[in-house]
Amino acid sequence: MSLLVKMPREQKEMIIRNVQLFFEEERSETLGNIAAESIVDFMLKELAPHLYNKGVADARNLLMQKMSQIEDECYALEQPVR
């Protein structure tokens, strides 16, 4: 399964500018728009599945914590039986 990342053009352009700024400040290299966009596309392709899976795992853990809390609250509602 390939994870296709879609983002608004304005957001991608901002990331491209940030990549260009990073290369300029950290490496003293000037990147054109096409080169910077290629780097952004490559990084999205490589990182997106890992970040997506991390988000799914975080959501799963949060749901399990909440379900455990709900279960505890349900037990707390039980009335003692003689």
DSSP file with accessible surface (Angstrom, degrees, kcal/mol):
  #  RESIDUE AA STRUCTURE BP1 BP2  ACC     N-H-->O    O-->H-N    N-H-->O    O-->H-N    TCO  KAPPA ALPHA  PHI   PSI    X-CA   Y-CA   Z-CA
    1    1 A M              0   0  210      0, 0.0     2,-0.5     0, 0.0     0, 0.0   0.000 360.0 360.0 360.0 126.0    0.0    0.0    0.0
    2    2 A S        -     0   0  111      2,-0.0     2,-0.8    47,-0.0    43,-0.0  -0.826 360.0-138.4 -97.0 130.9    1.4    3.3   -1.0
    3    3 A L        -     0   0   49     -2,-0.5     2,-0.6    42,-0.2    45,-0.1  -0.802  16.2-157.8 -92.4 111.7    0.6    6.3    1.2
    4    4 A L        -     0   0  129     -2,-0.8     2,-0.6    44,-0.1    41,-0.0  -0.819   5.3-151.5 -93.5 121.0   -0.2    9.3   -1.0
    5    5 A V        -     0   0   59     -2,-0.6     2,-0.5     2,-0.0    40,-0.0  -0.844  13.2-173.9 -97.7 119.6    0.3   12.6    0.9
    6    6 A K        +     0   0  176     -2,-0.6    -2,-0.0     0, 0.0     3,-0.0  -0.942  10.4 165.7-111.2 133.5   -1.9   15.4   -0.3
    7    7 A M        -     0   0   48     -2,-0.5     5,-0.0     0, 0.0    -2,-0.0  -0.979  44.6 -85.3-142.7 155.5   -1.5   18.8    1.1
    8    8 A P     >  -     0   0   71      0, 0.0     4,-2.2     0, 0.0     3,-0.4  -0.291  38.9-121.6 -58.8 143.8   -2.6   22.3    0.0
    9    9 A R  H  > S+     0   0  112      1,-0.2     4,-2.7     2,-0.2     5,-0.2   0.880 112.3  56.1 -56.0 -39.6   -0.3   23.9   -2.5
   10   10 A E  H  > S+     0   0  137      1,-0.2     4,-1.9     2,-0.2    -1,-0.2   0.888 107.5  49.0 -61.9 -39.0    0.4   26.9   -0.1
   11   11 A Q  H  > S+     0   0   92     -3,-0.4     4,-2.1     2,-0.2    -1,-0.2   0.924 111.7  47.9 -67.2 -44.2    1.5   24.5    2.6
   12   12 A K  H  X S+     0   0   31     -4,-2.2     4,-2.7     1,-0.2    -2,-0.2   0.906 110.1  52.7 -64.0 -39.7    3.9   22.6    0.2
   13   13 A E  H  X S+     0   0   79     -4,-2.7     4,-2.4     1,-0.2    -1,-0.2   0.893 107.8  51.6 -63.3 -37.3    5.3   25.9   -1.0
   14   14 A M  H  X S+     0   0   88     -4,-1.9     4,-2.3     2,-0.2    -1,-0.2   0.923 110.5  48.1 -64.8 -42.4    6.0   27.0    2.5
   15   15 A I  H  X S+     0   0   51     -4,-2.1     4,-2.4     2,-0.2    -2,-0.2   0.916 110.0  52.7 -64.5 -41.0    7.8   23.7    3.2
   16   16 A I  H  X S+     0   0    7     -4,-2.7     4,-2.6     1,-0.2    -2,-0.2   0.933 109.5  48.9 -60.6 -44.6    9.8   24.2   -0.1
   17   17 A R  H  X S+     0   0  136     -4,-2.4     4,-2.7     1,-0.2    -1,-0.2   0.907 110.3  51.7 -61.8 -39.3   10.8   27.7    1.1
   18   18 A N  H  X S+     0   0   89     -4,-2.3     4,-2.6     2,-0.2    -1,-0.2   0.886 109.2  49.8 -65.8 -37.8   11.9   26.3    4.4
   19   19 A V  H  X S+     0   0   28     -4,-2.4     4,-2.6     2,-0.2     5,-0.2   0.928 111.3  49.1 -64.9 -44.1   14.0   23.6    2.8
   20   20 A Q  H  X S+     0   0   40     -4,-2.6     4,-2.2     1,-0.2    -2,-0.2   0.928 112.4  48.2 -60.6 -43.2   15.7   26.3    0.6
   21   21 A L  H  X S+     0   0   87     -4,-2.7     4,-3.0     2,-0.2     5,-0.3   0.912 110.3  52.0 -63.9 -42.5   16.3   28.4    3.7
   22   22 A F  H  X>S+     0   0  110     -4,-2.6     4,-3.2     1,-0.2     5,-0.5   0.940 111.0  46.4 -59.1 -49.3   17.7   25.4    5.6
   23   23 A F  H  X5S+     0   0   35     -4,-2.6     6,-2.0     1,-0.2     4,-1.5   0.890 114.4  48.8 -62.8 -37.3   20.2   24.6    2.8
   24   24 A E  H  X5S+     0   0   90     -4,-2.2     4,-0.8     4,-0.3    -2,-0.2   0.946 119.9  35.4 -67.1 -46.8   21.2   28.2    2.5
   25   25 A E  H  <5S+     0   0  129     -4,-3.0    -2,-0.2    -5,-0.2    -3,-0.2   0.891 128.0  32.9 -77.0 -40.1   21.8   28.7    6.2
   26   26 A E  H  <5S+     0   0  128     -4,-3.2    -3,-0.2    -5,-0.3    -2,-0.2   0.771 135.6  19.3 -90.5 -29.5   23.1   25.3    7.2
   27   27 A R  H  <<S-     0   0  138     -4,-1.5    -3,-0.2    -5,-0.5    -2,-0.1   0.382  91.2-125.2-122.6  -1.4   25.0   24.3    4.1
   28   28 A S     <  +     0   0  102     -4,-0.8     2,-0.4    -5,-0.3    -4,-0.3   0.868  67.4 134.5  53.4  39.3   25.6   27.6    2.2
   29   29 A E        -     0   0   75     -6,-2.0     2,-0.6    -9,-0.1    -1,-0.2  -0.947  51.9-139.1-118.4 140.1   23.9   26.0   -0.8
   30   30 A T        -     0   0  118     -2,-0.4     2,-0.4    -3,-0.1    -9,-0.1  -0.877  18.9-165.2-100.0 124.6   21.3   27.6   -3.0
   31   31 A L        -     0   0   28     -2,-0.6    -7,-0.1   -11,-0.2     2,-0.1  -0.923  11.7-137.7-108.9 135.8   18.5   25.3   -4.1
   32   32 A G     >  -     0   0   46     -2,-0.4     4,-2.5     1,-0.1     5,-0.2  -0.274  33.7 -99.0 -78.1 172.3   16.1   26.1   -6.8
   33   33 A N  H  > S+     0   0  108      1,-0.2     4,-2.7     2,-0.2     5,-0.2   0.895 121.9  50.7 -61.1 -41.5   12.4   25.4   -6.6
   34   34 A I  H  > S+     0   0  138      2,-0.2     4,-2.3     1,-0.2    -1,-0.2   0.932 112.6  45.5 -65.9 -44.8   12.6   22.2   -8.5
   35   35 A A  H  > S+     0   0   42      2,-0.2     4,-2.1     1,-0.2    -2,-0.2   0.928 115.0  47.4 -63.6 -44.6   15.4   20.8   -6.5
   36   36 A A  H  X S+     0   0    0     -4,-2.5     4,-2.5     1,-0.2    -2,-0.2   0.912 111.9  50.3 -64.5 -40.5   13.8   21.8   -3.2
   37   37 A E  H  X S+     0   0   50     -4,-2.7     4,-3.0    -5,-0.2     5,-0.2   0.895 108.0  53.7 -66.1 -35.8   10.5   20.3   -4.3
   38   38 A S  H  X S+     0   0   68     -4,-2.3     4,-2.5     2,-0.2    -1,-0.2   0.909 109.6  48.1 -62.9 -40.9   12.2   17.1   -5.3
   39   39 A I  H  X S+     0   0   54     -4,-2.1     4,-2.9     2,-0.2     5,-0.2   0.935 112.2  48.9 -64.7 -45.0   13.7   16.9   -1.8
   40   40 A V  H  X S+     0   0    7     -4,-2.5     4,-2.7     1,-0.2     5,-0.2   0.944 112.4  48.1 -60.5 -46.9   10.3   17.6   -0.2
   41   41 A D  H  X S+     0   0   67     -4,-3.0     4,-2.4     1,-0.2    -1,-0.2   0.918 112.9  48.7 -61.0 -42.5    8.6   14.9   -2.3
   42   42 A F  H  X S+     0   0  116     -4,-2.5     4,-2.5    -5,-0.2     5,-0.2   0.938 112.4  47.4 -62.8 -46.9   11.3   12.4   -1.5
   43   43 A M  H  X S+     0   0   80     -4,-2.9     4,-3.3     1,-0.2     5,-0.4   0.898 111.6  50.7 -64.6 -38.9   11.1   13.0    2.2
   44   44 A L  H  X S+     0   0   46     -4,-2.7     4,-2.5    -5,-0.2    -1,-0.2   0.935 111.3  48.6 -61.8 -44.4    7.3   12.8    2.2
   45   45 A K  H  < S+     0   0  148     -4,-2.4    -2,-0.2    -5,-0.2    -1,-0.2   0.901 119.5  38.4 -62.1 -41.2    7.5    9.5    0.3
   46   46 A E  H  < S+     0   0   86     -4,-2.5     4,-0.4    -5,-0.2    -2,-0.2   0.872 125.6  34.4 -78.7 -39.4   10.1    8.2    2.8
   47   47 A L  H  X S+     0   0   78     -4,-3.3     4,-2.7    -5,-0.2     3,-0.3   0.791  98.0  77.8 -89.1 -31.4    8.7    9.6    6.0
   48   48 A A  H  X S+     0   0   12     -4,-2.5     4,-3.0    -5,-0.4     5,-0.3   0.889  94.1  48.6 -53.1 -47.6    4.9    9.6    5.5
   49   49 A P  H  > S+     0   0   49      0, 0.0     4,-2.5     0, 0.0    -1,-0.2   0.917 114.2  46.9 -61.7 -38.2    4.4    5.8    6.2
   50   50 A H  H  > S+     0   0  130     -4,-0.4     4,-2.1    -3,-0.3    -2,-0.2   0.926 115.6  44.3 -67.7 -44.7    6.5    6.0    9.4
   51   51 A L  H  X S+     0   0  116     -4,-2.7     4,-2.4     2,-0.2    -1,-0.2   0.895 113.8  51.0 -67.3 -39.3    4.7    9.1   10.7
   52   52 A Y  H  X S+     0   0  122     -4,-3.0     4,-2.6    -5,-0.3    -2,-0.2   0.947 110.8  48.0 -61.7 -48.4    1.3    7.7    9.7
   53   53 A N  H  X S+     0   0  100     -4,-2.5     4,-2.6    -5,-0.3    -1,-0.2   0.877 110.5  52.1 -62.2 -37.2    2.0    4.5   11.6
   54   54 A K  H  X S+     0   0  121     -4,-2.1     4,-2.7     2,-0.2    -1,-0.2   0.917 109.7  49.5 -64.1 -41.9    3.2    6.4   14.6
   55   55 A G  H  X S+     0   0   38     -4,-2.4     4,-2.5     2,-0.2    -2,-0.2   0.914 111.2  48.9 -63.0 -41.5    0.0    8.4   14.6
   56   56 A V  H  X S+     0   0   54     -4,-2.6     4,-2.7     2,-0.2    -2,-0.2   0.927 112.2  48.7 -64.0 -43.8   -2.1    5.3   14.3
   57   57 A A  H  X S+     0   0   28     -4,-2.6     4,-2.6     2,-0.2    -2,-0.2   0.911 111.6  49.4 -63.0 -42.1   -0.2    3.7   17.2
   58   58 A D  H  X S+     0   0   74     -4,-2.7     4,-2.4     2,-0.2    -1,-0.2   0.914 112.2  48.0 -62.3 -43.1   -0.6    6.9   19.3
   59   59 A A  H  X S+     0   0   51     -4,-2.5     4,-2.7     2,-0.2    -2,-0.2   0.916 111.3  50.9 -64.1 -41.9   -4.3    6.9   18.6
   60   60 A R  H  X S+     0   0  135     -4,-2.7     4,-2.4     1,-0.2    -2,-0.2   0.931 111.1  48.1 -61.3 -45.4   -4.6    3.2   19.4
   61   61 A N  H  X S+     0   0   85     -4,-2.6     4,-2.2     2,-0.2    -1,-0.2   0.907 111.7  49.6 -63.4 -41.3   -2.8    3.7   22.8
   62   62 A L  H  X S+     0   0   93     -4,-2.4     4,-2.6     2,-0.2    -1,-0.2   0.929 111.1  49.4 -63.5 -43.5   -5.0    6.7   23.6
   63   63 A L  H  X S+     0   0  115     -4,-2.7     4,-2.8     1,-0.2    -2,-0.2   0.905 110.1  50.9 -62.5 -40.8   -8.2    4.7   22.9
   64   64 A M  H  X S+     0   0  121     -4,-2.4     4,-2.2     2,-0.2    -1,-0.2   0.905 110.6  49.2 -65.1 -39.1   -7.0    1.8   25.0
   65   65 A Q  H  X S+     0   0  115     -4,-2.2     4,-2.2     2,-0.2    -2,-0.2   0.928 113.1  46.8 -63.1 -45.1   -6.3    4.2   27.9
   66   66 A K  H  X S+     0   0  100     -4,-2.6     4,-2.6     2,-0.2    -2,-0.2   0.898 111.2  51.4 -65.3 -40.2   -9.7    5.8   27.6
   67   67 A M  H  X S+     0   0  123     -4,-2.8     4,-2.7     2,-0.2    -1,-0.2   0.902 109.3  51.0 -64.0 -38.2  -11.4    2.4   27.3
   68   68 A S  H  X S+     0   0   56     -4,-2.2     4,-2.5     2,-0.2    -2,-0.2   0.912 110.4  49.2 -64.5 -40.9   -9.7    1.3   30.5
   69   69 A Q  H  X S+     0   0   92     -4,-2.2     4,-2.4     2,-0.2    -2,-0.2   0.914 111.6  48.8 -64.4 -42.2  -10.9    4.4   32.2
   70   70 A I  H  X S+     0   0   89     -4,-2.6     4,-2.4     2,-0.2    -2,-0.2   0.916 110.4  51.2 -63.8 -41.8  -14.4    3.8   31.1
   71   71 A E  H  X S+     0   0  100     -4,-2.7     4,-2.3     1,-0.2    -2,-0.2   0.936 110.2  49.2 -60.9 -44.4  -14.2    0.2   32.2
   72   72 A D  H  X S+     0   0   97     -4,-2.5     4,-1.9     1,-0.2    -1,-0.2   0.907 110.9  50.4 -60.9 -41.1  -13.0    1.4   35.7
   73   73 A E  H  X S+     0   0  125     -4,-2.4     4,-1.0     2,-0.2    -1,-0.2   0.872 108.4  52.6 -66.2 -35.7  -15.8    3.9   35.9
   74   74 A C  H >X S+     0   0   72     -4,-2.4     4,-0.6     1,-0.2     3,-0.6   0.918 109.1  48.9 -65.8 -43.0  -18.4    1.2   35.0
   75   75 A Y  H >< S+     0   0  137     -4,-2.3     3,-1.1     1,-0.2    -1,-0.2   0.883 106.5  57.4 -62.7 -36.3  -17.1   -1.0   37.7
   76   76 A A  H 3< S+     0   0   84     -4,-1.9    -1,-0.2     1,-0.2    -2,-0.2   0.777 101.2  58.0 -65.1 -25.4  -17.3    1.9   40.1
   77   77 A L  H << S+     0   0  133     -4,-1.0    -1,-0.2    -3,-0.6    -2,-0.2   0.663  81.9 109.3 -77.9 -18.8  -21.1    2.3   39.3
   78   78 A E    <<  -     0   0  131     -3,-1.1     3,-0.0    -4,-0.6    -3,-0.0  -0.309  66.1-132.8 -63.2 143.5  -21.9   -1.3   40.4
   79   79 A Q        -     0   0  154      1,-0.1    -1,-0.1     0, 0.0    -2,-0.1  -0.737  26.3-103.3 -95.0 143.9  -23.9   -1.6   43.6
   80   80 A P        -     0   0  121      0, 0.0     2,-0.4     0, 0.0    -1,-0.1  -0.383  33.3-145.9 -66.0 144.1  -22.8   -4.1   46.3
   81   81 A V              0   0  140     -2,-0.0    -3,-0.0    -3,-0.0     0, 0.0  -0.954 360.0 360.0-114.9 133.8  -24.9   -7.3   46.4
   82   82 A R              0   0  289     -2,-0.4     0, 0.0     0, 0.0     0, 0.0  -0.517 360.0 360.0 -86.8 360.0  -25.7   -9.1   49.6
